[in-house]
Amino acid sequence: MYDMTNSAVILAGGSSSRMGLAFAILQEKRIIEAQVEELSKYFSELLIVTNEPTLYSYLGVKVVTDIIPKKGSS
């Protein structure tokens, strides 16, 4: 048996133009919070890629900036 680390990446680098706001609330919880909570059940490491890392620092997961700022995941 070997130890295997698995990771999930949440892309949060866009301007949220389709949703209208960056931290939309669904069933009394921010969508990003629900994603982190659910993905934490299945992945040993979570990573958020964003243009604004300070917005996500409270989530307790690794946050990095986009390689190309303001480009999003298009």
PDB file with SEQRES, HELIX, SHEET and CRYST1 records, atoms N, CA, C and O in Angstrom:
SEQRES   1 A   74  MET TYR ASP MET THR ASN SER ALA VAL ILE LEU ALA GLY          
SEQRES   2 A   74  GLY SER SER SER ARG MET GLY LEU ALA PHE ALA ILE LEU          
SEQRES   3 A   74  GLN GLU LYS ARG ILE ILE GLU ALA GLN VAL GLU GLU LEU          
SEQRES   4 A   74  SER LYS TYR PHE SER GLU LEU LEU ILE VAL THR ASN GLU          
SEQRES   5 A   74  PRO THR LEU TYR SER TYR LEU GLY VAL LYS VAL VAL THR          
SEQRES   6 A   74  ASP ILE ILE PRO LYS LYS GLY SER SER                          
HELIX    1 AA1 ILE A   31  LEU A   39  1                                   9    
HELIX    2 AA2 PRO A   53  LEU A   55  5                                   3    
HELIX    3 AA3 SER A   57  LEU A   59  5                                   3    
SHEET    1 AA1 3 SER A   7  ALA A  12  0                                        
SHEET    2 AA1 3 GLU A  45  THR A  50  1                                        
SHEET    3 AA1 3 LYS A  62  THR A  65  1                                        
SHEET    1 AA2 2 ILE A  25  LEU A  26  0                                        
SHEET    2 AA2 2 LYS A  29  ARG A  30 -1                                        
CRYST1    1.000    1.000    1.000  90.00  90.00  90.00 P 1           1          
ATOM      1  N   MET A   1       0.847  -1.178   0.000  1.00  0.00           N  
ATOM      2  CA  MET A   1       0.000   0.000   0.000  1.00  0.00           C  
ATOM      3  C   MET A   1       0.891   1.240   0.000  1.00  0.00           C  
ATOM      4  O   MET A   1       1.953   1.239   0.623  1.00  0.00           O  
ATOM      5  N   TYR A   2       0.477   2.273  -0.678  1.00  0.00           N  
ATOM      6  CA  TYR A   2       1.227   3.519  -0.718  1.00  0.00           C  
ATOM      7  C   TYR A   2       0.296   4.685  -0.430  1.00  0.00           C  
ATOM      8  O   TYR A   2      -0.915   4.618  -0.640  1.00  0.00           O  
ATOM      9  N   ASP A   3       0.905   5.748   0.055  1.00  0.00           N  
ATOM     10  CA  ASP A   3       0.136   6.940   0.378  1.00  0.00           C  
ATOM     11  C   ASP A   3       0.030   7.818  -0.861  1.00  0.00           C  
ATOM     12  O   ASP A   3       1.047   8.185  -1.450  1.00  0.00           O  
ATOM     13  N   MET A   4      -1.174   8.152  -1.254  1.00  0.00           N  
ATOM     14  CA  MET A   4      -1.371   8.969  -2.446  1.00  0.00           C  
ATOM     15  C   MET A   4      -2.110  10.248  -2.073  1.00  0.00           C  
ATOM     16  O   MET A   4      -3.169  10.202  -1.447  1.00  0.00           O  
ATOM     17  N   THR A   5      -1.556  11.369  -2.453  1.00  0.00           N  
ATOM     18  CA  THR A   5      -2.196  12.658  -2.215  1.00  0.00           C  
ATOM     19  C   THR A   5      -2.991  13.035  -3.451  1.00  0.00           C  
ATOM     20  O   THR A   5      -2.491  12.948  -4.572  1.00  0.00           O  
ATOM     21  N   ASN A   6      -4.208  13.445  -3.246  1.00  0.00           N  
ATOM     22  CA  ASN A   6      -5.009  13.920  -4.376  1.00  0.00           C  
ATOM     23  C   ASN A   6      -5.432  15.350  -4.115  1.00  0.00           C  
ATOM     24  O   ASN A   6      -5.686  15.747  -2.977  1.00  0.00           O  
ATOM     25  N   SER A   7      -5.503  16.115  -5.188  1.00  0.00           N  
ATOM     26  CA  SER A   7      -5.766  17.544  -5.082  1.00  0.00           C  
ATOM     27  C   SER A   7      -6.951  17.955  -5.944  1.00  0.00           C  
ATOM     28  O   SER A   7      -7.237  17.346  -6.974  1.00  0.00           O  
ATOM     29  N   ALA A   8      -7.628  19.001  -5.497  1.00  0.00           N  
ATOM     30  CA  ALA A   8      -8.701  19.617  -6.282  1.00  0.00           C  
ATOM     31  C   ALA A   8      -8.364  21.089  -6.438  1.00  0.00           C  
ATOM     32  O   ALA A   8      -7.844  21.721  -5.518  1.00  0.00           O  
ATOM     33  N   VAL A   9      -8.666  21.629  -7.611  1.00  0.00           N  
ATOM     34  CA  VAL A   9      -8.402  23.032  -7.898  1.00  0.00           C  
ATOM     35  C   VAL A   9      -9.727  23.724  -8.209  1.00  0.00           C  
ATOM     36  O   VAL A   9     -10.488  23.266  -9.062  1.00  0.00           O  
ATOM     37  N   ILE A  10      -9.997  24.824  -7.519  1.00  0.00           N  
ATOM     38  CA  ILE A  10     -11.179  25.644  -7.772  1.00  0.00           C  
ATOM     39  C   ILE A  10     -10.710  26.886  -8.518  1.00  0.00           C  
ATOM     40  O   ILE A  10      -9.886  27.646  -8.009  1.00  0.00           O  
ATOM     41  N   LEU A  11     -11.230  27.090  -9.713  1.00  0.00           N  
ATOM     42  CA  LEU A  11     -10.878  28.270 -10.495  1.00  0.00           C  
ATOM     43  C   LEU A  11     -11.821  29.402 -10.127  1.00  0.00           C  
ATOM     44  O   LEU A  11     -13.017  29.345 -10.412  1.00  0.00           O  
ATOM     45  N   ALA A  12     -11.274  30.430  -9.493  1.00  0.00           N  
ATOM     46  CA  ALA A  12     -12.079  31.567  -9.040  1.00  0.00           C  
ATOM     47  C   ALA A  12     -11.437  32.864  -9.522  1.00  0.00           C  
ATOM     48  O   ALA A  12     -11.407  33.855  -8.793  1.00  0.00           O  
ATOM     49  N   GLY A  13     -10.928  32.856 -10.741  1.00  0.00           N  
ATOM     50  CA  GLY A  13     -10.177  34.006 -11.227  1.00  0.00           C  
ATOM     51  C   GLY A  13     -10.937  34.950 -12.126  1.00  0.00           C  
ATOM     52  O   GLY A  13     -10.415  35.998 -12.506  1.00  0.00           O  
ATOM     53  N   GLY A  14     -12.148  34.602 -12.471  1.00  0.00           N  
ATOM     54  CA  GLY A  14     -12.906  35.448 -13.394  1.00  0.00           C  
ATOM     55  C   GLY A  14     -13.542  36.643 -12.712  1.00  0.00           C  
ATOM     56  O   GLY A  14     -13.368  36.859 -11.513  1.00  0.00           O  
ATOM     57  N   SER A  15     -14.266  37.402 -13.478  1.00  0.00           N  
ATOM     58  CA  SER A  15     -14.915  38.606 -12.945  1.00  0.00           C  
ATOM     59  C   SER A  15     -16.334  38.323 -12.455  1.00  0.00           C  
ATOM     60  O   SER A  15     -17.032  39.241 -12.025  1.00  0.00           O  
ATOM     61  N   SER A  16     -16.760  37.082 -12.515  1.00  0.00           N  
ATOM     62  CA  SER A  16     -18.095  36.672 -12.089  1.00  0.00           C  
ATOM     63  C   SER A  16     -19.186  37.365 -12.903  1.00  0.00           C  
ATOM     64  O   SER A  16     -20.252  37.683 -12.375  1.00  0.00           O  
ATOM     65  N   SER A  17     -18.923  37.596 -14.171  1.00  0.00           N  
ATOM     66  CA  SER A  17     -19.881  38.311 -15.012  1.00  0.00           C  
ATOM     67  C   SER A  17     -21.161  37.514 -15.267  1.00  0.00           C  
ATOM     68  O   SER A  17     -22.217  38.111 -15.473  1.00  0.00           O  
ATOM     69  N   ARG A  18     -21.092  36.186 -15.259  1.00  0.00           N  
ATOM     70  CA  ARG A  18     -22.294  35.380 -15.479  1.00  0.00           C  
ATOM     71  C   ARG A  18     -23.159  35.295 -14.229  1.00  0.00           C  
ATOM     72  O   ARG A  18     -24.387  35.276 -14.321  1.00  0.00           O  
ATOM     73  N   MET A  19     -22.519  35.242 -13.053  1.00  0.00           N  
ATOM     74  CA  MET A  19     -23.275  35.126 -11.799  1.00  0.00           C  
ATOM     75  C   MET A  19     -23.723  36.488 -11.268  1.00  0.00           C  
ATOM     76  O   MET A  19     -24.737  36.587 -10.577  1.00  0.00           O  
ATOM     77  N   GLY A  20     -22.975  37.517 -11.589  1.00  0.00           N  
ATOM     78  CA  GLY A  20     -23.356  38.841 -11.120  1.00  0.00           C  
ATOM     79  C   GLY A  20     -22.665  39.282  -9.847  1.00  0.00           C  
ATOM     80  O   GLY A  20     -22.547  40.483  -9.604  1.00  0.00           O  
ATOM     81  N   LEU A  21     -22.208  38.358  -9.033  1.00  0.00           N  
ATOM     82  CA  LEU A  21     -21.462  38.715  -7.832  1.00  0.00           C  
ATOM     83  C   LEU A  21     -20.492  37.602  -7.468  1.00  0.00           C  
ATOM     84  O   LEU A  21     -20.742  36.428  -7.740  1.00  0.00           O  
ATOM     85  N   ALA A  22     -19.407  37.980  -6.863  1.00  0.00           N  
ATOM     86  CA  ALA A  22     -18.319  37.041  -6.611  1.00  0.00           C  
ATOM     87  C   ALA A  22     -18.650  35.986  -5.561  1.00  0.00           C  
ATOM     88  O   ALA A  22     -18.212  34.841  -5.671  1.00  0.00           O  
ATOM     89  N   PHE A  23     -19.415  36.362  -4.554  1.00  0.00           N  
ATOM     90  CA  PHE A  23     -19.707  35.411  -3.486  1.00  0.00           C  
ATOM     91  C   PHE A  23     -21.209  35.160  -3.384  1.00  0.00           C  
ATOM     92  O   PHE A  23     -21.835  35.470  -2.370  1.00  0.00           O  
ATOM     93  N   ALA A  24     -21.772  34.597  -4.440  1.00  0.00           N  
ATOM     94  CA  ALA A  24     -23.200  34.305  -4.476  1.00  0.00           C  
ATOM     95  C   ALA A  24     -23.562  33.356  -3.335  1.00  0.00           C  
ATOM     96  O   ALA A  24     -22.778  32.483  -2.963  1.00  0.00           O  
ATOM     97  N   ILE A  25     -24.756  33.544  -2.791  1.00  0.00           N  
ATOM     98  CA  ILE A  25     -25.221  32.713  -1.684  1.00  0.00           C  
ATOM     99  C   ILE A  25     -26.301  31.772  -2.190  1.00  0.00           C  
ATOM    100  O   ILE A  25     -27.234  32.170  -2.887  1.00  0.00           O  
ATOM    101  N   LEU A  26     -26.141  30.521  -1.816  1.00  0.00           N  
ATOM    102  CA  LEU A  26     -27.089  29.476  -2.195  1.00  0.00           C  
ATOM    103  C   LEU A  26     -27.407  28.688  -0.933  1.00  0.00           C  
ATOM    104  O   LEU A  26     -26.502  28.130  -0.312  1.00  0.00           O  
ATOM    105  N   GLN A  27     -28.647  28.633  -0.553  1.00  0.00           N  
ATOM    106  CA  GLN A  27     -29.088  27.938   0.656  1.00  0.00           C  
ATOM    107  C   GLN A  27     -28.294  28.387   1.887  1.00  0.00           C  
ATOM    108  O   GLN A  27     -27.767  27.559   2.631  1.00  0.00           O  
ATOM    109  N   GLU A  28     -28.214  29.697   2.090  1.00  0.00           N  
ATOM    110  CA  GLU A  28     -27.609  30.321   3.257  1.00  0.00           C  
ATOM    111  C   GLU A  28     -26.096  30.108   3.379  1.00  0.00           C  
ATOM    112  O   GLU A  28     -25.541  30.280   4.464  1.00  0.00           O  
ATOM    113  N   LYS A  29     -25.428  29.739   2.296  1.00  0.00           N  
ATOM    114  CA  LYS A  29     -23.989  29.540   2.324  1.00  0.00           C  
ATOM    115  C   LYS A  29     -23.398  30.065   1.021  1.00  0.00           C  
ATOM    116  O   LYS A  29     -23.987  29.894  -0.047  1.00  0.00           O  
ATOM    117  N   ARG A  30     -22.241  30.700   1.108  1.00  0.00           N  
ATOM    118  CA  ARG A  30     -21.565  31.134  -0.106  1.00  0.00           C  
ATOM    119  C   ARG A  30     -21.184  29.915  -0.921  1.00  0.00           C  
ATOM    120  O   ARG A  30     -20.773  28.895  -0.368  1.00  0.00           O  
ATOM    121  N   ILE A  31     -21.320  30.018  -2.235  1.00  0.00           N  
ATOM    122  CA  ILE A  31     -21.030  28.882  -3.111  1.00  0.00           C  
ATOM    123  C   ILE A  31     -19.590  28.412  -2.931  1.00  0.00           C  
ATOM    124  O   ILE A  31     -19.343  27.206  -2.900  1.00  0.00           O  
ATOM    125  N   ILE A  32     -18.640  29.327  -2.814  1.00  0.00           N  
ATOM    126  CA  ILE A  32     -17.244  28.937  -2.643  1.00  0.00           C  
ATOM    127  C   ILE A  32     -17.055  28.152  -1.344  1.00  0.00           C  
ATOM    128  O   ILE A  32     -16.253  27.219  -1.300  1.00  0.00           O  
ATOM    129  N   GLU A  33     -17.775  28.514  -0.304  1.00  0.00           N  
ATOM    130  CA  GLU A  33     -17.693  27.796   0.972  1.00  0.00           C  
ATOM    131  C   GLU A  33     -18.255  26.380   0.840  1.00  0.00           C  
ATOM    132  O   GLU A  33     -17.697  25.430   1.389  1.00  0.00           O  
ATOM    133  N   ALA A  34     -19.358  26.249   0.113  1.00  0.00           N  
ATOM    134  CA  ALA A  34     -19.950  24.932  -0.119  1.00  0.00           C  
ATOM    135  C   ALA A  34     -19.007  24.050  -0.941  1.00  0.00           C  
ATOM    136  O   ALA A  34     -18.888  22.852  -0.683  1.00  0.00           O  
ATOM    137  N   GLN A  35     -18.338  24.649  -1.931  1.00  0.00           N  
ATOM    138  CA  GLN A  35     -17.384  23.888  -2.733  1.00  0.00           C  
ATOM    139  C   GLN A  35     -16.235  23.376  -1.883  1.00  0.00           C  
ATOM    140  O   GLN A  35     -15.868  22.203  -1.965  1.00  0.00           O  
ATOM    141  N   VAL A  36     -15.667  24.254  -1.066  1.00  0.00           N  
ATOM    142  CA  VAL A  36     -14.551  23.857  -0.204  1.00  0.00           C  
ATOM    143  C   VAL A  36     -14.996  22.760   0.756  1.00  0.00           C  
ATOM    144  O   VAL A  36     -14.287  21.772   0.942  1.00  0.00           O  
ATOM    145  N   GLU A  37     -16.147  22.927   1.356  1.00  0.00           N  
ATOM    146  CA  GLU A  37     -16.661  21.934   2.302  1.00  0.00           C  
ATOM    147  C   GLU A  37     -16.843  20.570   1.639  1.00  0.00           C  
ATOM    148  O   GLU A  37     -16.423  19.549   2.184  1.00  0.00           O  
ATOM    149  N   GLU A  38     -17.463  20.558   0.476  1.00  0.00           N  
ATOM    150  CA  GLU A  38     -17.741  19.286  -0.207  1.00  0.00           C  
ATOM    151  C   GLU A  38     -16.464  18.640  -0.745  1.00  0.00           C  
ATOM    152  O   GLU A  38     -16.252  17.440  -0.571  1.00  0.00           O  
ATOM    153  N   LEU A  39     -15.623  19.428  -1.393  1.00  0.00           N  
ATOM    154  CA  LEU A  39     -14.394  18.868  -1.960  1.00  0.00           C  
ATOM    155  C   LEU A  39     -13.442  18.359  -0.887  1.00  0.00           C  
ATOM    156  O   LEU A  39     -12.678  17.427  -1.135  1.00  0.00           O  
ATOM    157  N   SER A  40     -13.476  18.956   0.300  1.00  0.00           N  
ATOM    158  CA  SER A  40     -12.622  18.518   1.405  1.00  0.00           C  
ATOM    159  C   SER A  40     -12.915  17.080   1.820  1.00  0.00           C  
ATOM    160  O   SER A  40     -12.059  16.414   2.403  1.00  0.00           O  
ATOM    161  N   LYS A  41     -14.104  16.604   1.526  1.00  0.00           N  
ATOM    162  CA  LYS A  41     -14.472  15.220   1.854  1.00  0.00           C  
ATOM    163  C   LYS A  41     -13.736  14.212   0.972  1.00  0.00           C  
ATOM    164  O   LYS A  41     -13.544  13.065   1.374  1.00  0.00           O  
ATOM    165  N   TYR A  42     -13.325  14.631  -0.224  1.00  0.00           N  
ATOM    166  CA  TYR A  42     -12.785  13.707  -1.202  1.00  0.00           C  
ATOM    167  C   TYR A  42     -11.323  13.953  -1.584  1.00  0.00           C  
ATOM    168  O   TYR A  42     -10.673  13.076  -2.153  1.00  0.00           O  
ATOM    169  N   PHE A  43     -10.815  15.129  -1.275  1.00  0.00           N  
ATOM    170  CA  PHE A  43      -9.447  15.493  -1.677  1.00  0.00           C  
ATOM    171  C   PHE A  43      -8.630  15.898  -0.463  1.00  0.00           C  
ATOM    172  O   PHE A  43      -9.123  16.582   0.434  1.00  0.00           O  
ATOM    173  N   SER A  44      -7.373  15.468  -0.446  1.00  0.00           N  
ATOM    174  CA  SER A  44      -6.509  15.796   0.685  1.00  0.00           C  
ATOM    175  C   SER A  44      -5.922  17.198   0.578  1.00  0.00           C  
ATOM    176  O   SER A  44      -5.432  17.739   1.570  1.00  0.00           O  
ATOM    177  N   GLU A  45      -5.965  17.790  -0.607  1.00  0.00           N  
ATOM    178  CA  GLU A  45      -5.448  19.145  -0.799  1.00  0.00           C  
ATOM    179  C   GLU A  45      -6.410  19.932  -1.686  1.00  0.00           C  
ATOM    180  O   GLU A  45      -6.863  19.440  -2.719  1.00  0.00           O  
ATOM    181  N   LEU A  46      -6.712  21.152  -1.270  1.00  0.00           N  
ATOM    182  CA  LEU A  46      -7.539  22.047  -2.077  1.00  0.00           C  
ATOM    183  C   LEU A  46      -6.720  23.280  -2.417  1.00  0.00           C  
ATOM    184  O   LEU A  46      -5.921  23.759  -1.612  1.00  0.00           O  
ATOM    185  N   LEU A  47      -6.934  23.783  -3.623  1.00  0.00           N  
ATOM    186  CA  LEU A  47      -6.213  24.945  -4.115  1.00  0.00           C  
ATOM    187  C   LEU A  47      -7.205  25.849  -4.828  1.00  0.00           C  
ATOM    188  O   LEU A  47      -7.977  25.388  -5.669  1.00  0.00           O  
ATOM    189  N   ILE A  48      -7.188  27.126  -4.496  1.00  0.00           N  
ATOM    190  CA  ILE A  48      -8.035  28.102  -5.179  1.00  0.00           C  
ATOM    191  C   ILE A  48      -7.120  28.992  -6.009  1.00  0.00           C  
ATOM    192  O   ILE A  48      -6.152  29.552  -5.495  1.00  0.00           O  
ATOM    193  N   VAL A  49      -7.434  29.118  -7.302  1.00  0.00           N  
ATOM    194  CA  VAL A  49      -6.690  30.002  -8.198  1.00  0.00           C  
ATOM    195  C   VAL A  49      -7.561  31.221  -8.452  1.00  0.00           C  
ATOM    196  O   VAL A  49      -8.703  31.095  -8.893  1.00  0.00           O  
ATOM    197  N   THR A  50      -7.016  32.412  -8.170  1.00  0.00           N  
ATOM    198  CA  THR A  50      -7.811  33.629  -8.229  1.00  0.00           C  
ATOM    199  C   THR A  50      -6.943  34.850  -8.515  1.00  0.00           C  
ATOM    200  O   THR A  50      -5.722  34.806  -8.369  1.00  0.00           O  
ATOM    201  N   ASN A  51      -7.581  35.924  -8.919  1.00  0.00           N  
ATOM    202  CA  ASN A  51      -6.901  37.210  -9.083  1.00  0.00           C  
ATOM    203  C   ASN A  51      -6.855  37.984  -7.767  1.00  0.00           C  
ATOM    204  O   ASN A  51      -6.068  38.919  -7.623  1.00  0.00           O  
ATOM    205  N   GLU A  52      -7.697  37.596  -6.808  1.00  0.00           N  
ATOM    206  CA  GLU A  52      -7.806  38.323  -5.551  1.00  0.00           C  
ATOM    207  C   GLU A  52      -7.675  37.360  -4.365  1.00  0.00           C  
ATOM    208  O   GLU A  52      -8.677  37.023  -3.733  1.00  0.00           O  
ATOM    209  N   PRO A  53      -6.469  36.920  -4.062  1.00  0.00           N  
ATOM    210  CA  PRO A  53      -6.277  35.906  -3.021  1.00  0.00           C  
ATOM    211  C   PRO A  53      -6.756  36.313  -1.627  1.00  0.00           C  
ATOM    212  O   PRO A  53      -7.146  35.449  -0.842  1.00  0.00           O  
ATOM    213  N   THR A  54      -6.736  37.594  -1.307  1.00  0.00           N  
ATOM    214  CA  THR A  54      -7.167  38.007   0.032  1.00  0.00           C  
ATOM    215  C   THR A  54      -8.654  37.725   0.273  1.00  0.00           C  
ATOM    216  O   THR A  54      -9.067  37.540   1.417  1.00  0.00           O  
ATOM    217  N   LEU A  55      -9.455  37.692  -0.786  1.00  0.00           N  
ATOM    218  CA  LEU A  55     -10.889  37.399  -0.637  1.00  0.00           C  
ATOM    219  C   LEU A  55     -11.147  35.972  -0.169  1.00  0.00           C  
ATOM    220  O   LEU A  55     -12.187  35.695   0.428  1.00  0.00           O  
ATOM    221  N   TYR A  56     -10.220  35.073  -0.431  1.00  0.00           N  
ATOM    222  CA  TYR A  56     -10.418  33.658  -0.158  1.00  0.00           C  
ATOM    223  C   TYR A  56      -9.567  33.138   0.989  1.00  0.00           C  
ATOM    224  O   TYR A  56      -9.664  31.961   1.334  1.00  0.00           O  
ATOM    225  N   SER A  57      -8.735  33.984   1.590  1.00  0.00           N  
ATOM    226  CA  SER A  57      -7.801  33.536   2.614  1.00  0.00           C  
ATOM    227  C   SER A  57      -8.502  32.968   3.855  1.00  0.00           C  
ATOM    228  O   SER A  57      -7.929  32.128   4.549  1.00  0.00           O  
ATOM    229  N   TYR A  58      -9.713  33.404   4.139  1.00  0.00           N  
ATOM    230  CA  TYR A  58     -10.436  32.936   5.324  1.00  0.00           C  
ATOM    231  C   TYR A  58     -10.877  31.475   5.221  1.00  0.00           C  
ATOM    232  O   TYR A  58     -11.287  30.885   6.221  1.00  0.00           O  
ATOM    233  N   LEU A  59     -10.799  30.885   4.029  1.00  0.00           N  
ATOM    234  CA  LEU A  59     -11.288  29.525   3.820  1.00  0.00           C  
ATOM    235  C   LEU A  59     -10.342  28.450   4.343  1.00  0.00           C  
ATOM    236  O   LEU A  59     -10.740  27.292   4.472  1.00  0.00           O  
ATOM    237  N   GLY A  60      -9.105  28.811   4.644  1.00  0.00           N  
ATOM    238  CA  GLY A  60      -8.176  27.843   5.213  1.00  0.00           C  
ATOM    239  C   GLY A  60      -7.580  26.856   4.230  1.00  0.00           C  
ATOM    240  O   GLY A  60      -7.120  25.788   4.633  1.00  0.00           O  
ATOM    241  N   VAL A  61      -7.578  27.191   2.945  1.00  0.00           N  
ATOM    242  CA  VAL A  61      -6.953  26.342   1.932  1.00  0.00           C  
ATOM    243  C   VAL A  61      -5.901  27.164   1.196  1.00  0.00           C  
ATOM    244  O   VAL A  61      -5.874  28.389   1.314  1.00  0.00           O  
ATOM    245  N   LYS A  62      -5.048  26.505   0.447  1.00  0.00           N  
ATOM    246  CA  LYS A  62      -4.010  27.204  -0.298  1.00  0.00           C  
ATOM    247  C   LYS A  62      -4.647  28.044  -1.410  1.00  0.00           C  
ATOM    248  O   LYS A  62      -5.499  27.565  -2.159  1.00  0.00           O  
ATOM    249  N   VAL A  63      -4.217  29.299  -1.500  1.00  0.00           N  
ATOM    250  CA  VAL A  63      -4.743  30.222  -2.510  1.00  0.00           C  
ATOM    251  C   VAL A  63      -3.562  30.799  -3.285  1.00  0.00           C  
ATOM    252  O   VAL A  63      -2.599  31.283  -2.692  1.00  0.00           O  
ATOM    253  N   VAL A  64      -3.644  30.745  -4.627  1.00  0.00           N  
ATOM    254  CA  VAL A  64      -2.588  31.291  -5.479  1.00  0.00           C  
ATOM    255  C   VAL A  64      -3.206  32.222  -6.515  1.00  0.00           C  
ATOM    256  O   VAL A  64      -4.403  32.152  -6.793  1.00  0.00           O  
ATOM    257  N   THR A  65      -2.371  33.100  -7.085  1.00  0.00           N  
ATOM    258  CA  THR A  65      -2.876  34.022  -8.097  1.00  0.00           C  
ATOM    259  C   THR A  65      -2.750  33.418  -9.488  1.00  0.00           C  
ATOM    260  O   THR A  65      -1.931  32.531  -9.728  1.00  0.00           O  
ATOM    261  N   ASP A  66      -3.576  33.916 -10.393  1.00  0.00           N  
ATOM    262  CA  ASP A  66      -3.531  33.493 -11.790  1.00  0.00           C  
ATOM    263  C   ASP A  66      -2.166  33.801 -12.390  1.00  0.00           C  
ATOM    264  O   ASP A  66      -1.520  34.775 -12.003  1.00  0.00           O  
ATOM    265  N   ILE A  67      -1.729  32.976 -13.329  1.00  0.00           N  
ATOM    266  CA  ILE A  67      -0.481  33.246 -14.056  1.00  0.00           C  
ATOM    267  C   ILE A  67      -0.675  34.490 -14.934  1.00  0.00           C  
ATOM    268  O   ILE A  67       0.214  35.336 -15.036  1.00  0.00           O  
ATOM    269  N   ILE A  68      -1.859  34.584 -15.568  1.00  0.00           N  
ATOM    270  CA  ILE A  68      -2.190  35.734 -16.390  1.00  0.00           C  
ATOM    271  C   ILE A  68      -3.335  36.469 -15.688  1.00  0.00           C  
ATOM    272  O   ILE A  68      -4.490  36.057 -15.797  1.00  0.00           O  
ATOM    273  N   PRO A  69      -3.027  37.549 -14.972  1.00  0.00           N  
ATOM    274  CA  PRO A  69      -4.055  38.272 -14.210  1.00  0.00           C  
ATOM    275  C   PRO A  69      -5.210  38.778 -15.068  1.00  0.00           C  
ATOM    276  O   PRO A  69      -5.023  39.179 -16.217  1.00  0.00           O  
ATOM    277  N   LYS A  70      -6.412  38.749 -14.482  1.00  0.00           N  
ATOM    278  CA  LYS A  70      -7.638  39.278 -15.088  1.00  0.00           C  
ATOM    279  C   LYS A  70      -8.070  38.546 -16.361  1.00  0.00           C  
ATOM    280  O   LYS A  70      -8.864  39.081 -17.134  1.00  0.00           O  
ATOM    281  N   LYS A  71      -7.565  37.342 -16.588  1.00  0.00           N  
ATOM    282  CA  LYS A  71      -7.919  36.585 -17.787  1.00  0.00           C  
ATOM    283  C   LYS A  71      -9.030  35.572 -17.513  1.00  0.00           C  
ATOM    284  O   LYS A  71      -9.776  35.223 -18.428  1.00  0.00           O  
ATOM    285  N   GLY A  72      -9.153  35.101 -16.293  1.00  0.00           N  
ATOM    286  CA  GLY A  72     -10.171  34.113 -15.980  1.00  0.00           C  
ATOM    287  C   GLY A  72      -9.846  32.758 -16.563  1.00  0.00           C  
ATOM    288  O   GLY A  72      -8.716  32.508 -16.983  1.00  0.00           O  
ATOM    289  N   SER A  73     -10.826  31.890 -16.589  1.00  0.00           N  
ATOM    290  CA  SER A  73     -10.611  30.509 -17.056  1.00  0.00           C  
ATOM    291  C   SER A  73     -11.163  30.273 -18.454  1.00  0.00           C  
ATOM    292  O   SER A  73     -11.566  29.154 -18.770  1.00  0.00           O  
ATOM    293  N   SER A  74     -11.190  31.289 -19.290  1.00  0.00           N  
ATOM    294  CA  SER A  74     -11.794  31.170 -20.603  1.00  0.00           C  
ATOM    295  C   SER A  74     -11.090  30.237 -21.530  1.00  0.00           C  
ATOM    296  O   SER A  74     -11.517  30.060 -22.670  1.00  0.00           O  
TER     297      SER A  74                                                      
END                                                                             
